[in-house]
């Protein structure tokens, strides 16, 4: 990682002279070139929009589904929970071709909304599984106390249960952010046009360009730009990520 950051400030000549040496000067020209020439700026905006909407939608839908199937017993509630859990065992690659035809028939192919829907659907099984574990461990006394005070089902969910499930919401948000931010395959398949490219797809294009033009400094600058958000998220939420590995695995 340090070598990547160090190389992002080097000129092409310095890179070929001694690949392990320190840069002669901390030149930001490589970052400017990566931002403008490779259109990383527009790629970042696309990624931020898609990832932000996906994380928010998944967090909202997963918490609602998990709360309904764990706190209310109705015909089919157990089956719905098991269907989402079964989704954990289905390789996502199996849905690539059917999803392509669905998006094309709905006129959502090569649209940001289409990719958002794909990401949200693929993120639901794990997110619902984690949130089900969170809600199952909560005592019913909180909901009963709120109901005695006159709160309805929706108010109990939004004002009582969601704040108490904050650790689970943060966990699924981090997992989904890291996956969707770094995803290349589905962004490449479902958003082929240049104007809609996300950051990983734009990074691959920059890699190809840098190899042919031997502009390694711009390439490493682009790599630093790509990995910086994920690195910051992991540093800030490291304990929460580790906790999320076992979140919902033990039923109280």
C-alpha positions in Angstrom: 0.0 0.0 0.0 2.8 2.4 0.9 4.6 1.5 -2.3 1.4 2.3 -4.3 1.1 5.7 -2.6 4.8 6.4 -3.2 4.6 5.5 -6.8 1.6 7.8 -7.4 3.9 10.8 -7.0 6.6 9.5 -9.4 7.2 10.5 -13.0 7.4 7.8 -15.6 11.2 8.3 -15.8 11.6 7.8 -12.1 9.4 4.7 -12.2 11.7 3.1 -14.7 14.9 4.3 -13.2 14.3 2.8 -9.7 11.0 1.3 -9.0 11.6 1.2 -5.2 13.1 4.7 -4.8 11.3 7.6 -3.1 9.8 10.2 -5.5 12.0 13.2 -6.1 9.1 15.5 -5.3 5.5 15.1 -4.3 4.0 16.0 -7.7 0.2 16.1 -7.8 0.2 16.2 -11.6 -0.5 12.5 -11.7 -3.7 12.9 -9.7 -4.8 15.8 -11.9 -4.2 13.7 -15.0 -6.0 10.7 -13.5 -9.0 12.9 -12.5 -9.3 14.7 -15.8 -8.0 12.4 -18.6 -9.5 9.2 -17.2 -12.7 11.0 -16.1 -12.4 9.6 -12.7 -14.3 12.6 -11.4 -17.5 11.7 -13.2 -16.9 8.0 -12.3 -16.7 8.9 -8.6 -20.0 10.9 -8.9 -21.7 7.8 -10.5 -20.3 5.5 -7.8 -21.4 7.8 -5.0 -24.9 8.1 -6.3 -25.3 4.4 -7.0 -23.7 3.2 -3.8 -25.6 5.8 -1.6 -29.0 4.9 -3.0 -28.3 1.2 -2.8 -27.1 1.3 0.8 -30.1 3.4 1.9 -32.6 1.2 0.1 -31.1 -2.0 1.4 -30.9 -0.7 4.9 -34.6 0.4 4.8 -36.0 -2.7 3.1 -34.0 -5.2 5.0 -34.9 -3.8 8.4 -38.6 -3.7 7.5 -38.6 -7.3 6.2 -36.6 -8.6 9.2 -38.8 -6.8 11.7 -42.0 -8.1 10.1 -40.9 -11.8 10.0 -39.4 -11.9 13.4 -41.7 -9.8 15.5 -45.0 -10.7 13.9 -46.2 -14.3 13.4 -48.5 -14.6 10.4 -49.0 -17.3 7.7 -45.8 -17.5 5.7 -43.6 -15.4 8.0 -41.3 -18.3 8.6 -41.2 -19.2 4.9 -40.3 -15.6 3.9 -37.4 -15.6 6.4 -36.1 -18.9 5.1 -36.4 -17.8 1.5 -34.1 -14.9 2.2 -31.7 -17.2 4.1 -31.7 -19.5 1.1 -30.5 -16.6 -1.0 -27.2 -16.7 0.9 -26.4 -20.1 -0.8 -27.2 -19.0 -4.3 -24.1 -17.9 -6.3 -24.8 -14.4 -7.6 -23.2 -15.2 -11.0 -26.1 -17.5 -11.7 -28.4 -14.5 -11.9 -26.3 -12.5 -14.4 -27.9 -13.6 -17.6 -31.6 -13.7 -16.3 -31.0 -10.2 -14.7 -29.7 -8.9 -18.0 -32.9 -9.9 -19.8 -35.1 -8.6 -17.0 -33.4 -5.2 -17.1 -33.6 -5.1 -20.9 -37.3 -5.9 -21.0 -38.0 -3.2 -18.3 -35.9 -0.7 -20.3 -33.6 -0.4 -17.3 -30.5 -1.7 -19.0 -27.6 0.8 -19.0 -29.3 2.9 -16.4 -28.2 3.8 -12.9 -31.6 2.8 -11.6 -31.3 -0.6 -13.0 -27.9 -1.2 -11.4 -29.2 0.2 -8.1 -32.1 -2.4 -8.2 -29.6 -5.2 -8.9 -27.3 -4.2 -6.1 -30.3 -3.9 -3.7 -31.7 -7.3 -4.6 -28.3 -9.0 -4.3 -27.7 -7.3 -0.9 -31.0 -8.3 0.7 -30.3 -11.9 1.8 -27.3 -11.1 4.0 -28.8 -7.9 5.2 -32.1 -9.5 6.2 -30.2 -12.4 7.9 -28.2 -9.9 10.0 -31.2 -7.8 10.9 -33.3 -10.9 11.8 -30.6 -11.8 14.3 -30.7 -8.3 15.8 -34.5 -8.2 16.2 -34.7 -11.7 17.6 -32.4 -10.8 20.5 -34.5 -7.7 21.5 -36.8 -8.3 24.4 -40.5 -7.7 23.8 -40.8 -5.5 26.8 -39.7 -2.4 24.8 -42.4 -2.8 22.2 -45.0 -3.6 24.9 -44.1 -0.5 26.9 -44.4 1.7 23.8 -47.7 0.1 22.9 -49.1 0.8 26.4 -48.1 4.5 25.9 -50.3 4.5 22.7 -47.7 4.0 20.0 -48.8 2.1 16.9 -46.9 -0.5 15.0 -45.1 1.9 12.7 -44.1 4.2 15.5 -42.8 1.3 17.5 -40.7 0.2 14.6 -39.3 3.7 13.7 -39.0 5.2 17.2 -38.1 2.2 19.3 -36.8 -0.8 17.4 -34.7 1.0 14.7 -32.6 3.0 17.2 -32.0 -0.1 19.2 -30.9 -2.0 16.1 -28.3 0.7 15.2 -25.4 -1.7 15.4 -27.0 -4.0 12.8 -27.8 -1.1 10.5 -24.3 0.1 10.6 -23.0 -3.4 9.9 -25.1 -4.0 6.8 -24.3 -0.5 5.6 -20.6 -1.1 5.8 -20.7 -4.5 4.1 -22.9 -3.2 1.3 -20.8 -0.1 0.8 -17.6 -2.1 0.6 -19.1 -4.5 -1.9 -20.9 -2.1 -4.2 -18.1 0.5 -4.1 -15.5 -2.1 -5.3 -17.8 -4.1 -7.6 -16.6 -4.3 -11.2 -18.4 -7.2 -12.8 -22.0 -6.1 -12.5 -21.2 -2.4 -13.2 -19.4 -3.5 -16.4 -22.2 -5.7 -17.5 -25.3 -3.5 -16.7 -23.7 -0.1 -17.3 -21.7 -0.4 -20.5 -21.8 3.2 -21.7 -19.0 5.6 -20.8 -21.1 8.2 -19.2 -22.5 5.7 -16.6 -19.2 4.1 -15.7 -18.5 3.6 -12.0 -15.1 4.0 -10.4 -13.9 0.4 -10.7 -14.9 0.2 -14.4 -13.2 3.6 -15.1 -10.1 2.3 -13.2 -9.8 -0.6 -15.5 -10.0 1.7 -18.5 -7.3 3.9 -16.9 -5.1 0.8 -16.4 -5.4 -0.1 -20.1 -4.6 3.4 -21.2 -1.6 3.7 -18.8 -0.1 0.5 -20.0 -0.2 1.6 -23.6 1.0 5.1 -22.8 3.5 4.0 -20.1 2.0 6.5 -17.7 2.4 4.6 -14.6 2.2 7.6 -12.3 -1.3 8.4 -13.3 -2.2 4.7 -13.0 -1.0 4.5 -9.4 -2.7 7.8 -8.6 -6.0 6.4 -9.8 -5.4 3.3 -7.7 -5.0 5.5 -4.6 -8.2 7.4 -5.4 -10.1 4.1 -5.8 -8.9 2.5 -2.6 -9.0 5.6 -0.3 -12.8 5.5 0.5 -12.7 1.8 1.4 -9.6 2.3 3.4 -11.1 5.1 5.4 -14.3 3.2 6.0 -12.4 0.2 7.3 -10.2 2.4 9.6 -13.2 4.3 11.0 -15.5 1.2 11.5 -13.0 -1.6 12.0 -14.5 -2.8 15.2 -18.0 -2.7 13.7 -16.9 -4.7 10.7 -15.4 -7.4 12.9 -18.5 -7.4 15.0 -20.6 -7.8 11.9 -18.9 -11.1 11.1 -20.8 -12.8 13.9 -23.8 -10.4 14.2 -27.0 -12.3 14.4 -25.2 -15.6 14.7 -26.3 -16.2 18.3 -30.0 -16.1 19.3 -30.8 -14.7 22.7 
